[in-house]
């Protein structure tokens, strides 16, 4: 029997086309969405164990690696974008984009040309039109991989953090994001990371357990959210999610993390990260803790520049390390590196992605991580400022990374790694070490199993009523009442009060929700109010005669600006104004004092529904700030109704 034939007997075409069933079986074995109730499950890892999933046959995988060509091994290291909704028949514009960037017209051809280890899905690459299309794309890509010389299945991945970052939208289930989950039922603590503000929210009842750390309900719901998210991704053929975010957001000026973080308390963040690792992986999807060694106290976006972390080594150990250590102890499959300079950990000036002291010395040796290390996207400016695109992938491998994510020039990156091996800068053993880790991950997540997607599986798993109900239940405890000095809230919806809704309408993260002012007005009306949404230009004239004006704010900057001007002018009408901070909770500190202040942490429909229930008293506010609002509110602040 030939070498390729023997491999194909191990990796059958049926197995390679099967991209969902194993994950669904794992999910069902764990009890479905109810499996996130905080009770132990058979597929939960113990501290220090490998992640739940199918135990890989390492000896068989080593034999597989030994028989691969160098080009095939190098190809396994790369996870690339590809344009188009179809693997074989993309729209003409997507085909032209693929031809321009990769020299081929289709994603299927791209997989064969470079022997790719994975594809990452993006909405802007037109990969995510809907769940059924995504599942068909995934299956076709796996068929393309099965037809290559190596026949090794792809690891298909995306950034589905939920909240502010969601590549896949409705009809899939959209869940609250990380900071909203951090606010749910009191995620927060008193480990020295709180702000300087005081609780000046006025009337209302502060929760008596403020500042006592993450409770079991919060971690259970975080896990439940991840389990639902993972089950739906697995049903679409996606077996790696670049989530959860393990960064501790202690800088209100952070332009890239913010509400993507669970909060400012490292122990609370650690507990929630571990819960989500278990949730995703219990559903058959590889979790990826990011962005190591921590991106939470930067003021530069690594997509456009090179951030510098100024924490001392002691500060890193206290603030940034705990969530990553918790992820490793929970058995996380993968860790993503950050394109940041961290002088206290490596004084060379190299970004962490290219730093052997950080990736190997700290992540591998100090934390004992044995899984896959994936770079953040290599087309980001943060990793391209010091070295050229030909050197970055080589240096990332020398640092200890395994997966090379989305290089700007895939052909150049592939050739550069091959040349480095041929020149002796990288050894074959070093390449095979990473390839083996990647194949072990694929085996653990069921990609070598002979199973088919069940007919009608999309209808049975993605966006189902049980998941949508769970999303609303999880969101119900996230809205935080920051101030209610005149006890304006809750509005008496039974009296049918007129309510005006206005403010900022940011673009939907997934392109399938919102606009938030319209959704909030609709939900208020459904609860008994007579609510109308108007644009800011019409709001002041429309305000008189309303019982209240709700103003949705979005990342209000310091100083004067259009959002501050709008609130000031509305206050001058004499109509009570309620600020609803729909992203960063720092907005109220940058605005005049209003009749009430709320924080939702996300502007998607599920959070707007939760906010409407709090405004009308259909739900009692129970969320607490997972970050301090400097000069205004401390960590753990949150009011309820008397």
Helices and strands as residue ranges (DSSP letters): H 3-10, H 13-17, H 21-29, G 32-36, H 58-66, H 70-76, E 78-80, H 92-102, H 107-114, E 118-121, H 131-146, E 155-158, E 160-162, E 165-166, H 178-183, E 205-206, H 216-235, E 240-241, G 258-260, H 266-282, E 288-292, E 307-309, H 313-315, I 316-320, H 321-329, E 334-337, E 340-342, G 352-354, H 356-356, I 357-366, E 372-374, G 381-383, H 389-399, E 404-405, H 410-422, H 428-444, H 457-461, H 465-475, E 480-483, G 493-495, E 498-503, H 516-526, E 530-533, H 536-543, E 548-553, H 562-572, E 577-581, G 587-590, E 596-599, H 605-616, E 639-640
